[in-house]
Amino acid sequence: MTAQCVMVLGTTSGAGKSWVTTALCRYYANQGLKVSPFKAQNMSNNARVVASANGQGEIGSAQYFQALAARAVPEVRMNPLLLKPERDTHSQVILMGQVNPALTQMGWRERSEHVWPHIARALDALMAENDVVVIEGAGSPAEINLASSDIVNMRVALHARAACLLVTDIDRGGAFAHLYGTWALLPVEERALIKGFVLNKFRGDASLLAPAPRMLQDLTGVPTVATLPMWWQHGLPEEDGVFDDRSTAPGAVKRTVAVVAYPRMSNLDEFQPLKNIPGTRLQWVRSPVELAALKPSDWIILPGSKHTSGDLAWLRSQGLDAAIASHAAQGGAVLGICGGLQMLGEALIDPHGIDGNAPGLGLLPLVTLFEPDKTVRHIQTQFLAQFHTQFEPHKQGTLTSPWAALAGVPVSGYEIHHGQTTQHPAMAQSGDVAHAVLHGGLAWQNARGNVLGLYLHGLFEDPGVLQALFGHQLEQPVATLDTVFDGLAAFIAEHFTPGVLDALVDHAA
């Protein structure tokens, strides 16, 4: 079996490649075909834990969701190279699911030739095992300054002999110039792979686009095969950046969940389900003024971070540290996840140069030590109904409000972190104890009970957790990922020229 390959390219980042790729994965899977997604290189701090030859590894969240849309088991070959930005000029390199220190230190152009054999092998293997491989490009294929080192766009397209769609964001303006300019900058053999142009995020009367699509086809020989309307509420998490909070659930807002949007936050897609909780508003905050407007019944969430000490320094520079402390002092709920948990402690200690040393926010009596080895794993565990501590073995406690509903609740999720967190011994000896509230020592609560930190990503993606925390507000079931994927597939089937999607896999090889 040699798969036929369809590739989604974009004129720019943010054109809509990821969600179109996801939609195509489900569309072809619904035709009874065996489908796999593929993206040679992804740059994102949104990652998921999947199967790898070494047990478990990381891939970009977009490819994880694309695999689910394809009804395939997510695995590292689907995204062989993942770059996780830690600073503006530095990224951690994940090759075939594992951190690679040598590649992390290597220059970008030098790195390309080292990783291409791994990329080609992964793609070839997926092509040998599937009917269709839906490939996502990155950025634009017309970055001519990078063409000689390309490992993610047209080099992949040529290797796979993929039928390519070129997507542009018409809402930004200049869409026809973007399409024509991208096509014109490609060499002749690469242009030949472009089978259709896609106008994405269109608002208004599509008939007003004429005669531009015909004129563009006359210039390039490539038809415009779809005009996709703007769609705010498709339900798929955004790949990068904060997603739009205009699409809130119905009903009067009873609680605001404020997620602090620091520069290197990670795994923000895990908060997508909160957009669908009636009476809950999800808000991304970057200023103390926004936090000062919260009520004690509102929540502050410190999400994951790819550079905890750097994001903690940014948080302090904005005055957000005092605003978070004030909310906690008033009894307001504060939740830290992974890097956010580390920030809530007393100190970050980094003897190996992994992240950086820094004093924490001091809301939990914990200390984090950064280790060279990275913890990457799925986990199923349970919140403790009752707990003891090594420092207070005769005292018994339980999760308290606002987290009391989680007591005894099973939960599944994933861990991705270098830091290892423990009680601050001197503080615990003096009576200031963080209570471990999750089996496996992955979550701690302060003595008052309103501050909770945990290493487990995916908390709000667990139906049992949502039911425990928001059950009285869930008047109807939250849309499942399967219904989201089917909706995406139906959307593109409706708006693509009839027959085009099937023709792509009939003639891609």
Buried (B, 14 or more C-beta within 10 A) or exposed (E): EBBBBBBBBBBBBBBBBBBBBBBBBBBBBBBEBBBBBBBBBBBBBBBBBBBBEEEBBBBBBBBBBBBBBBBBEBBBBBBBBBBBBBEEEEBBBBBBBBBBEEBBEBEEEEBBEBBBEBBBEBBBEBBEBBBBBBBBBBBBBBBEEBBEBBBBBBBBBBBBBBBBBBBBBBEBEEBBEBBBEBBEBBEEEBBEBBBBBBBBBBEEEEEEBEEBBEEBEEEBEBBBBBBBBEBEEEBBBBBBBBBEEEBBBEEEEBBBBBBBBBBBBBBBBBBBBBBBBBBBBBBBBBEBEBBEEBEEEBBBBBBBBBBBBBBBBBBBEBBBBBBBBBBBEEEBBBBBBBBBBBBBBBBBBBEEEBBBEBEBBBBBBBBBBBBEEBBBEBBEBBBBEEBBBEBBEEEEBBBBEBBEBBBEBEBBBBBBBBBBBBBBEEBBEEEBBBBBBBBEBBBBBBBEBBBBBBBBBBBBBBEBBBBBBBEEBBEEEBEEBEEBBBBBBBBBEEBBEEEBBEBBBEEBE
